[in-house]
Amino acid sequence: MTDELHTQESVLTPEFARALVLRIAAFRIASVLLEDLSQEALLRGVRAFQRIHVEHPSAFFAKIVRDTVFEHWRRECVWFPLEDLDPRRHSYILQIEERIDLERRMEQLREALRYLSPQERQLIHLHYGDDCSLGHLSAMSGKSISALKMMLLRARAKIRRAIAANCRNRDFTRSTKARSHVS
């Protein structure tokens, strides 16, 4: 079926959510966990569809389900024994390069966060780490929502600049080492 035939109502069903969870989890999931993840994905889907209009509801909901399952696996650190996996069916699980790349980006982010003031780091942590809303942060800090938005904007810009500078320095170091080995 194509997305043109799907509507928000036809996608946000327990059966469709269960089928997607099973497909993404590669059928290695307990029935209790299947229900929990399906319900969590449905809740997230309802909230997301209320916030925005979506052109392709089934693809959008599939992404929500995928993120829900992956977030669960990250939280629970669920690892499958390699001998139990059929590489023809589950090749997407064995993405070592992506994991290494993610670890490298996380280290760059940690390094960039050191350039922020303690107040900016706390705001970033509360907003993105603890998922506090701007309204809640405004009530906690006594600052207006627009002031907090501006602080977040400036903090993100500092992080981007720090990461870009770090990348430039790393590339310069690599090119210098390469030249010294050629000489």
N, C-alpha and C positions, 0 to 999 in steps of 0.2 A: 504494500500500500504506500502511496505517496503522502507527503505532508498536506497536500491540498485536501485530502479526504479526512484528515484528522482535525478535530477541533479541541479546544481546551477541555471540554467536558469528556470527550472520548479518550483523551490521554490521561486525565487525572482519575484513574480507577485503580482499585487495589490489585486487580488482575494484571493490568499493564505494568504497574510498578513491580509486582512480584516477578513477572517475566523478565523485566529489565535487570532486576537485582540478580536473578539466577544466571542470566547471560553474562553479566559483568563479573560476578563472583565465580564463574566457571563451574557452577553446580556444586561447589565445595562449601556448603553453608548449611548450618542447622536450621530446622524449621522455625524455631523460636527466633533466632537471629534474622531469618528471612522476613518474618512478620515485622520485627522491630525496624529493620532497615527500610522495608517497604513503607511502613507508616511514617517514618522520619522523612523519607523522600517525598511522600505525598504532602506532608505538612510544608516542607520547603517549596514544593511545586506550587501549592495553593498560594503561599505568600508571594512567590515570584510572579505568578500570573496576575495577582492583584496589583502588583507594582507597575508592571510594564505590559505593553501589547507585544505579542510574539507572532512573527510571520510563519514560523515552522514549529508548531507546538510539540510534536513528537521528538524532534531532534533536541529541542531545548530541554524537555523533560528528561530525555536520555542523559544529557549532560548533567542535570541535577542529580539523577540517580547515581551516575558514575562518581561524581564528586562526593556524594553521601557514603557510598561503599568505600571509596579510597580513603576518605577521612576516618571512617571506622577502622580500617586496616592500619592507618598511621597511628591512631590512638591506642589500639589494642596490640600493635606489633604482631600481627598474625603473619606467620611465615609457613609456607608449605614446604615439605621435604622435596627436594629436586627429583628424587627417584619416582615420586608419585605423579609428576607432571608429564603430560604428553606434549612435547614441544610443538607439534603440528597444530594443536588446539590452543595452546597457551603461550605463544611466543611473546605476546605483549607484556607478560609478567616479568620476563627476564631482560629487563632494560637497564643493565648495569651502567651504561654510559649516562643515562638520564639521572640516575641516583648520584653518580659522581658529580655531574654538572650541578645538580641541586645543592649538594653539599658545598661545592665551591661558591655558588651564589649566596648561600646562607652565611658562609664565612666572610664574603665581601660585605654583606649587609651588616653583620656584627661589627666589622671593622669600621664601616661608615657610621654606625650609630655612636661610635666613640667621639665623633666630631660634633655631636649635638650637645646642647646644654642639658643639664639634668631635668629641667622643666620640659624641654622638647622630647627627651627620651621617655619621660613618664607619660606625656600626652600620646605619643606614638604607641607606647605599650598598652595604655588603657583603651585607646580607640581601636587599634588593629589587633592587639593580642587578646585583650579581655572583652572585645566587642562592645564597648560602652558607646552608647549613642551620644551625639553631640549635645542633645538636650540634657542628658544625665551629667555629662562632663561640665556643661555650663552651670548646672545647679551646684556641682561639687566645687568648682573653682571660682564661681562668682563672676566669670567673664561671659561676654555675649557669645552666641553661637558663631556670629561672623568673625569675631576675634579668634575663636578657636579654629575656624576654618582657615583663616589666614596663617595662624601658627603651624597648622598641619601642612599647608601649602609650602611654607618656607622650610619646614623641617624636611619634607620630601625633596625639595630642590637641593638642600644641603646633602642629603643622602645620595641623590643622583650625581652631584658634582664630585663627591668623595669617591664613589664607585668608578666614575669616568676617569678621575685622576689616578686611581689605583690601577686601572686597566692600562692607561697610557704608560705608567711607570713600569708595569710588568712587561709590556710589549717592548719598551725601550731596553729594558734589561735583557730580554731574550735576544733582540737584534744585536746588542753589543756583544753578548756571549757568542752568538753565531759568527760575527765578524772576527772575534779573537781566535776562534777555532780554525777559521779559513786561513788566516795569516801564517 
